[in-house]
Every structure is written in C-alpha cells, then in structure tokens.
Amino acid sequence: MLIFIIIFCIFILSSSLYLRKLSKDYYLWAPCKRLKTLDGSRLADKVYIVPGRTVFGNNFDIVGSSPEQIFYWCRDLYRRTNGKPYILNFFKVSVYSITSPEDVQEVLQSQTLIAKGIIYELVRPFLGDGLLVSTGDHWHSRRKLLTPAFHFNILQNFLEVFTNESTKLVKLLQSKDEIVNLNDVIPEFTLNNICETALGVSLDDIPGSKEYRHTIHNLELMMVKRLCNPLLYFELIFYLFEDYKGFYRDLKVAHDFSGMIIQKKREEYRSKQRNANDVSDETGKRKRYAMLDTLFNAESKGIIDHQGICDEVNTFMFEGYDTTSTCLIFALLNLATHQDIQEKCYREVEKCDLPNLSIFDFNQLEYVERVIKETLRLYPSVPFISRRCMQHSELNGLILPPDTEINIHIYDIMRDERHFPDPLKFDPDRFLPQNSIDRHPFAFVPFSAGSRNCIGQKFAMLEIKAILVGILQNFQLLPATRLQDIRFENGLVLRTKENVLVKMIKRSK
C-alpha cells in the first residue's frame, strides 16, 4: 500500500510539471520571501529571482536532465542575469548563486560560512566525514591534523615519485600510436601519484585501479541524477525508484579498493613501529613520510578512529587524482591548440634534468606555471562549490536565514570580462606580475580561497609541472580534438562528454 501511495503522490507532482506560475511572484513554495535586504529595498533590486517552470518554484526545472544539460543550464542563467547574483527556490530552501569576484569575497573570507551545502550530503555515503564534506569543530581538527602532511619538506620528498611517474608516462606514450586518448592515459598516472605520495602505497601492488576509476564516474553520475530530482533526496524514494543496489555495489567497490590501500600501509606502519630504528625499506632507500602515517599516528593517540581514516583516504584519493588529471588534460589540449605557447614552454623546459629537479627548480618554470594557471582559469577542475548558512547571515547587502544555500560558480567567476578582458582567449601572460597587480583578489580562485581553500594546491601544481616537463621534452603536441567541439558536463569535477584526443609526435634528440 505504501508503494502505491508514493507512486500516486509522484504522479500528482509530475502531472503539474508544466503548469505556469500562478502570478508574477507567487509560487506554491517561495522560500525566497524569507530573504531580506539590509537597507529595506526590494529583493528583486539586489538579485535576479529565477522564475520556475511550475508552481513548485525551481524544484522540477531540471528533472531528467543530463550532466551536460545541467552545465549549460547554469551557463544560460549566468548570461540571463549578466553576472548579477540570482536565487533559485527549492523545497523550503533558497539557493543564492554567486558568479562574480565581488560577491564571492565576503563568503570566502567569512569565518562562519564554512559549512558545505546540501549537495555534498549526496556524496557523504562515499566520502563520509572526510575533509571535503565535514564542517565545524570536526573539520577544524582534521584540517589542523592534515596540513603538516603537505609541508614544503614533505613535498620535496614527493618529487621522486612525480618525476618517476612522469618518466613512466613518457615511456608508455612512446609505445602508443600518435593519437592518444588523454582520458584513458592521464588519470591512471595521477591516481598512482596520489596513492604513492600521500598514501605511501604503489598501485603496482594493488589490483583494481581501472575498475575504481570507472566506479567513481558511476557514483558521480548518480549524485547528479539525485541532484536534479528533489524527490530522490529522500532515501526511501531513492531506494524504490532508482538503482539503489547498483549505487551501493559501486560504493563497495570504491571502499574495498581504498581499504586494500589502508590495510597494506597499516601493515607497513606496524612493522616500522616494531623496528623503530629501521627507516629504510629492503632496497636501502629511506622511506617517505605519507599522509597515512600522520593518520595512523593520530589513531594511536585516540585523535581519529579507523572510520575517520577511511573517510580521509577516500576523500584524498578522489579529490587528488581526478582534479589534477582534469587540469592536465586541458593543459595538454591547450598546448596542442596553441603552437606558439607550446614552443615557449618547450624552450623553458628543454634543458631541464627532470630526475634531479628540486622544488626551487620547478618554481623557476614561470611560463609553464602561467600556462597551468590560465588552463585552470578557463577550465577549473572544480567548477562549482556550495556553502550553507547555519545561522542568520549578512552577505552582500542581504540577510540570509538559516539553511539558505550559497552556490559559488567558480567557472563563471573566472570568466568575468571586467577582470579578464577577452575572457575566452587562452593567454598565459594574464598572469605576468604587471598584469595581475590590480586584479581583484578573488577573480582567480581555482583552489577556492580562505580557510576552506584546497589543502593540496601546492602538491597539485608540482605534480602537474613534473608531468608537463616530461611530455614537452619528448613530444610535440597537435590537436586531434578541437576545443570548440567539446561539450562539458556538470559534476563535482569538470568533465567532457567526449574523450579528449591529442596527437603526440616524438621529438628528435
């Protein structure tokens, strides 16, 4: 009987999907009426209130949409509002959407607006209470615990892994045909980088990395599907009307894979504890300190439990490999498309002795760094983040009630033509010191900013540079996929609908 009642309710809701507004500003749900302006003016003078397709506000505007359709729906809203903040109305919740550096500044500088939005609850089954999802005292303590794991001295020890993986990637590419599918090749190496450095385990010893990457994509697709349909936020409806078993089967695959990594590293950690004076492995090389060592040390002091370790490992594996691979794919495609820029990069790295480069040497690759930054500006690995008001908050001349969602569209912020003239042009010289000095401090935020900025941004930049040096020294890149033909997809990470192909021609020595 319960199932038939639920089906009937869904039928009633869906049958009204194409009803128009009852009046100019009245909806069955209009939580934006709880929002107020500080100066008492009309809300519509401060923000654009997006009209819904039905009497249910914006709840069913994107039901059934694909990740591609959601991405371009957001871009259409940006064009319609001309960069002005806009509000979407959902069940008892307003979503305040920000697309400009000026409006995002107060959010990212706030010490109270640090709680993640409700969207992140959809990935909690996967990431648990890891650093990406957690908030409050829990987040503060984990951030404080993990920050030293990415200290300069630790990163210096990671360089050997980065350069070795870059050399392995070059050898693999030399054995392939000239046309290379970057979506197949690059993620494999960035996943091994994060596992061998931050986690201290080589994937050569762990089976299932390819299945893991495929599973992560499935989990993200399901998250997007639930995002589009507010009814699927309810666990019972999700269980009855979606591939609930498939979702948790994929979840088990992902958790089993990370579990194998934790178990292998735990055995090594216990062995090292039994032999406290032994700091070398069987080959005589000094063992690298990994983030997992920090977590195991904290566990021995009662600061974190096993589930907490699992949550952080899942978070760093997902965030660490997928974001860097996205940046690398677009950097390589941009270099292939702009031969003059590629040539400048090649001249900068041509004489580099990759295995012996220090962090200081990598920091001297200023043009390569500008190419990476411009790639991140146009194609941010994380195009969107979300926050939630836990209390009444004053923001940009508005009073936001508790539970108001704040969506920050990083993709749009970094294409603001007021701060980046001719914003669609790929121009690394935008990041020359003389061209950056007067730019708004929050116009370029690919790693977010403020207290919740990306903990691994220096790690990522170093890893990306190491792989680019190896590839540029050995190959000339030509485009096989055109930038203008790419269709983007919405997700936690920026994705493309089609594979990105680049032609790699071996350079003569």
N, C-alpha and C positions, 0 to 999 in steps of 0.2 A: 504493500500500500504506500509506504513512504516513497518508494521509487516513482510510482505513478503521480504522487503529489508533486514531487520535484520536477518531473517531466512536464506536468501541466503548468507549473509556475514558469518554467523556462519558455514554454510555448507562448504564454501570455506576454512575457517580456519581449521575446523575439518578434512577435506579431506587431509590436508597436515601434520597431526599429526605424521605420521610415516616416513616422509622424513628425511633423514640423513643430517648431516652437508654438506654445500656446499664446505667447505675446512677446513683445520685444525683449524683455529681460526677465521673464519668469519661466522657471523650469520646475519639474517635479522635485528635483534636487538642485539647489542653488547654494551650496555652502560658501561661495564667494561673498555672499551677503554678510558673512561674519567678518570679512576683512574690512579694515577701515584705513583712512588716510590720517596722517598725523595732523595735518592742517585743516581737516574737516571738509576738504574738497571732494568732488565726486570720484569714486574709484576708477571709473572709466576714463578720467582725465589723466590718470597716472599709468594705467596699464590697459592692454587690449584684452577684453574678455572674449575668448573664442566661442562663437555660437556653436551649440551642439547640433547634431543631425536629428535628434529626437527630443522628446520631453524629458528624457533621462540625462540631460546635460551632455557631457562628452563620454559617458560610460561606454557607449556602444559604437563610437566613431570608427574604431579600428578593429572591431571584431572580425576575425578571419583573415586579417592582413598578414602578408608575408614579411619577413625581416627586411626585405628590400622596400616594400611599400611603406613600412613604418619609418625607415630612414628618410625617404623623400617626403613623407607627410610632415616630419619635423622641419625639413628644409623649406617646405612650402609655407609653413607657419612663420618662419623667420622672414621670408620675403614679404608675406602679407602684413606683418607688423613693422617692417622696416627697422628691425633691431630693437624695437620697444619691448619691454617685458610683457609677457602675456600670461593669462590664467586659464587653466582647464579645470572643469568641475567634474568630480567623481563622487562616489557614494560618501557623503558627509565629509569629504576632503577636497580642498582646493590645492591645485598644483601651480605654484608661482615659478614661471620659467624665465631664465636669465640667458641673454645672448650677447651681452656687451661687457667689456672690461670694467667700465664704471660701476655697473650694477653688481658685478660679482665681487668687487673688492671688499665690501662690508661682510659678505658671507665668509670668504676665505680668511679674513683677518679675525673673525669672531672666535672667542674662546668658549662660547656656549652653543653655537650652531655646528656641532661636530657629530651629532647622531646621524647615521646613514638613513636614507629614505626607505620606504616600504618595499621598493623594488628589490632591495638587497635581501629581504626576507625570502624571496623566491630562490636564492642561491644558498640559503642557510643549510638546507639538507646536505649540500655538497661541502661547503666551507666551514660550517659550524660557527663557532665564536672566534674565528681567526681574525687577524688584524684588519682585513678589509671590511668585515661586517660588524665587528664589535664596537661598543661605544662606552662612554662614561669611565668610571674607575678601572673597569676591566681593560678597556682599550689603553688607557694611560699606562697601566702597569706593564702590559705586553709591549707597548711601544718602547718604554724605558728599558725593558729587558733585551729587546732585539736590536736596538740602534747600534750598540757596540759591535755587533756581528758584521757591520758594513763600514767599519772604521778604515781609514786610509791604509793602515798597516795590514789589515786583513785583505783588502782589495789587492794590494801588492802581491800577496801570496797567491791570489787567484789568477794572476796574469799567465802563469804557466799553463793552466787549463785553457784559458781563452786562446792563447797562441797555438797550443796543440790541436784544439778543435778546429781552428781556422785552417791549419795545415792539412788536417784530415778532410775537411770540406773541399779544399782545393784539389786534393788527390781524387776525391770522388767525382768532382765536376770534370776533371781531365779525362776520366774514363767514360763519361757520358757523351751523348750526341750534343751538337752545338745548341739546340733548342732545349732549354731547361725549364721545367715547371717549378717555380720557386716555392709554391705552396706545398709541394711534396718534400723538397730538399731542406729548406731553411729551418722549419720547426723541429726537425729531428735533432739538429745541432744545438739549437737554443735550449731545448729540453735537457740535453745531456750537459750543457754548460751549467744550468741552474742546479741540476742534481749533483754534479761532481764538485761544485764550488760550495754553494750554500748548504747543501745536504751532505756532502762528503762521500757520495756513492756514485760510482760509474755505472751507466746503464749497460755497459758491456756485460755486466754481471747480473742484470735484472731483465728477464724477458717481458714482453708485452707493451713496449713503449708506443708502437704503432696503434695498437688497439686502444691504448689510453688516450691518444690524441683524437682518435675517431669518437670515442665515448664523450670526451669533453665537448666536442661540437654538438653531439646529440643532446646533452644536458642543457647547453645554451639555447638550442632551438626550442626545447620545451619551456625554458624560462621565458622566452619571447612570446610563445603561444599563450602562456598564462598571463603575461603582462597585458596582452591585447584584450583579454576577456575577464572582466572583474569577477564574474561568477566562478572562474577557475581558481580564484584566490582561496575559496573555501575548500578545505581538504576533502570533504565528503563529495562535493560535485566533481572535483578533480579525480577522485577515486572511481566514481561511477561513469564518467563520460570521457575520460582521456586514457591514454596508455600509461596508466599508473604503474603497472607491473614492469613495463619496459623502462620507465624512468628509474625505478629503484633497481632494476637489473643493471642499467648503465652506472648508477651510483655505486653499486657494489664493485663493479669492475674498476672504477676510478679509485675507490678506497682500498681495494685489495692491492692495487699497484703501489700506491703510496705506502701501504702497510708493509710491503716487502722491503721497500727502501728503509723505512724506520727500523725494521727488525734487523736488517743487515748492519746498519750503522750502530744499533744498540749493542749488538754482539761485539763489534769492534771497540765500542766505548768501554764495555765491561772488561774486555781483555786489556785495554790500556790502563784501566783502574787497578787491575791485578798486578800489572807491571808498570808501576808509576814512573819508573826511571827510563822506560823504553819509549822514546819519542819518534822512533823510525819504524818503517814497515820492513817487510822481508827483503826488499831491494836496497835497503840502507838509506832511502830518501826520507827526509824529515816529513812527518805527517802534517797536512794542512789543517788548520783550525776551521771548523764549519759551524754554520748557524745551529745545526743539530746538536753540536757539542754544548753550545750555550743552553739549549733547551734541556738536555739531559742533566747538566749541572744544576739548573733551576729545579728540575724534578727531584733531585736528591735532597734539595733544601725545602721541599714542600711548597715551592712557589707556583708550580704548574703540575698538572696531572697528565696521564697518558693521553686522554681525550684532547686536552689542550695542545699537546704536541702534534697529534694527528691534524687538528684544525689548522695549525700554523703551517705544517708541511703541505697540506692540500692547498692552502692559500698561496704560498710562495711558489709552488710548482706551477699552478695555473697562471698566476699573475706574472711570474718571472719568465716563463718561456713564451707565452702567447703574445705579450706586448712587444718584446724585443724582436720576435720573428716578424710581426706586422710592420714594424719600423724598417727592418732590413729589407723586406720585400719591396716596400715603396721606395726606399733609398736606391736600391739597385735598378728599379724601373725608371726612376727619375734620372739617374746617371746614364742609363741606356738611351733615354729620350733626348738628353741634352749633352751632345758630344763635347761641346766646349767646356762645360763644367766638369765632365768626366776627365778630360785631359788635364785640367788644373789639379784635380785630385790625384791623378796618376803621377804628375810631376812632384807632388808633395810627398808621396809615399814610395816613389820609385827606388830610392836608395835605402829605405828602412830595412834594418836587420830584424825581422819580425820576432824570432825566438828570444832576442836579447833586449827588446824594448822595455823601458821602465814606464811607470805611470807618468813621470815627468816627460818622457819622450812622446807618449801619446797625447799629453796636454799641448805639445808643440804643434800638433796636426790641426792648426787653426781652421784651414779651409775645409777639411773633412768634417770638423765639428760644425761649421756653419751649414754644410750640406745636410747633416743629420738634423739640426735644428729646423731648417726650412722644410725638411720632409715631415717632421713632427708638427710643424705649424699647419701644413696643408692636409696632412693625413694623421691626425693624432691617434695613437694606438688605443687610447681610451677616449672616445669622442663625447662622453656624457657621464656626469656623476650626479648624485642626488643626496640631499640632506633633509632632515625632518625637524620641525620646531617642537621642542619638548615643553616649552612654556611660551607665554605671550612674548613676542619679539618685535622690536622696531627695526625695520630694514628698508632702506631706500625710500623713506617717506611714508611707509606703510606700517600698520600694526597687524601682525600675523598671529592668529590664535594658535593654541597648541594643536599639534598633529598636522599643521599645514606642511605640505611637501614643497621643497625647493629644488627644481631641476636646473642644473648648470650645463649648458650646451657648449662644451669646450670647442667642438668643431666650428661652431658659428662665431664664437668669441675671437678665435684666431684668424678669422677671415674678414674681420671688420676693416673696411677700406679706409676708415679715418686713421687707423694706426698702421695699416699695411696697404699703401696705395697699390692699385692694380693687384688685388689680393690673390687672383688665380694664377699669377705668374710665379714660376719657380725661380727664385732669386736669392741664393745664399748670402749675397752681400747685404741683405737687410740686417744681418746680424754683425756687421762690422761695428766696432765701438762707436764710431762717429754717427752711424745711422740708428743706433739703439738708445743713445743717451737721453733723448727727450720722449721716448716711447712710454706709454702708460705701463706701470709696473705689473699690471695684471692682464696685459694684452697677449702675453705668451705664457701659457700655463699648461703645457702638455703633461706635466707631472703633478698637476694641481698646485696648491700653494698653502702657506700657513701651517698650522700644527698637524693637519692631516695630509701633508704632501707625501709623495711616494718615497718610502724609505730606501728603495733600491735604485734611485735615479743615477747615481754615480756608477754603480755596478752596471747598469744597462748601457750607459754611454761608453764605458770602457769595453764591454763585450762587443757592442756594435762596431766600434772603431777597429778592434782586432780582426773581425771577420771582413770588414771592408778593405783593410790593408792587404790581407791575403788574396782576396779576389781581384782587386785592382792591379796588384803586382803581376798577376798571372793571366788575366783575361781582359780583352776589350769587349765591352757590352754594347749590344744593339737591341732595339726593341722588337719583340715579336708580338706583344700585346700593346695596343695603343691606350694611352691614359684616357682619351675621350670615350673609349668604348667600355670602360669599366663601370659596373653598377655596384653600388655599395649596399651593405646590409647592416641592419641595426643589431646590436648585441652589447655585452659588456666590453668587448673588444671590436674595433673596426674591422669589418670583413668585406670581401668582394664576392659577388655572385659567381664570377667565373675565375678560373685559375689564371695566375699572372705568369706569362712566359717571357723569357729573355734569351736572346742569342748570345752565347759566350764563345768568343774566338780567342784561341790561345795566343798569347804574346810571344814573339820570338825573343830569346835571351841574348 
